[in-house]
Amino acid sequence: MANKYYKLLCNLPWNTWNERNKKLYLFMLMNSNEGLSITCYGVKFLNLVYLMHGLKTIYSLGCVVAKMK
């Protein structure tokens, strides 16, 4: 369903709209797309939120190690 909604939004003639409607269109377009998720044999185990959390943790640990040198 979300993919069908996203394709419908992509085909709208947004370039002739006013600025307020363009911002609303962009908001709707961003929210209609399915989120990034990594799957293995159909089992979802990592999405963008968890990926960003993991990257922030790794970066924080790297900063701590760099300051300890």
C-alpha positions as CSV (number, residue, x, y, z in Angstrom):
1,M,0.0,0.0,0.0
2,A,2.8,2.5,0.9
3,N,4.6,1.7,-2.3
4,K,1.5,2.4,-4.4
5,Y,0.9,5.7,-2.5
6,Y,4.6,6.7,-3.0
7,K,4.3,6.1,-6.8
8,L,1.1,8.1,-6.9
9,L,2.8,11.0,-5.2
10,C,5.8,10.8,-7.5
11,N,3.5,11.3,-10.6
12,L,1.8,14.5,-9.4
13,P,2.6,17.7,-11.2
14,W,4.1,19.4,-8.1
15,N,6.2,21.9,-10.0
16,T,3.2,24.1,-10.7
17,W,2.1,24.3,-7.1
18,N,2.7,27.2,-4.7
19,E,5.4,27.0,-2.0
20,R,3.0,26.0,0.8
21,N,1.7,23.0,-1.2
22,K,5.2,22.0,-2.3
23,K,6.3,21.8,1.3
24,L,3.2,19.7,2.2
25,Y,3.9,17.5,-0.8
26,L,7.5,17.0,0.3
27,F,6.4,16.1,3.8
28,M,3.9,13.6,2.4
29,L,6.4,12.1,0.0
30,M,9.0,11.6,2.7
31,N,6.5,9.9,5.0
32,S,5.0,7.7,2.3
33,N,8.3,5.9,1.5
34,E,9.0,2.8,3.4
35,G,11.9,3.0,5.9
36,L,15.2,1.4,5.3
37,S,15.5,-2.0,6.7
38,I,18.0,-4.8,6.2
39,T,16.6,-8.3,6.1
40,C,18.0,-11.7,6.0
41,Y,15.7,-14.4,4.6
42,G,12.6,-12.3,5.3
43,V,13.4,-11.6,8.9
44,K,13.8,-7.9,9.6
45,F,16.6,-7.3,12.1
46,L,17.9,-3.8,11.4
47,N,16.2,-0.6,10.4
48,L,17.5,2.9,10.1
49,V,16.8,3.9,13.7
50,Y,18.9,1.0,15.1
51,L,21.6,1.5,12.5
52,M,22.0,5.2,13.5
53,H,22.0,4.3,17.1
54,G,24.7,1.8,16.5
55,L,26.8,4.2,14.5
56,K,26.5,6.9,17.2
57,T,27.6,4.4,19.8
58,I,30.6,3.3,17.7
59,Y,31.5,7.0,17.2
60,S,31.2,7.8,20.9
61,L,33.5,4.8,21.8
62,G,36.0,6.0,19.2
63,C,36.1,9.5,20.7
64,V,36.6,8.0,24.1
65,V,39.5,5.9,22.9
66,A,41.0,8.8,21.0
67,K,40.9,11.0,24.1
68,M,42.6,8.3,26.3
69,K,45.7,8.3,24.1
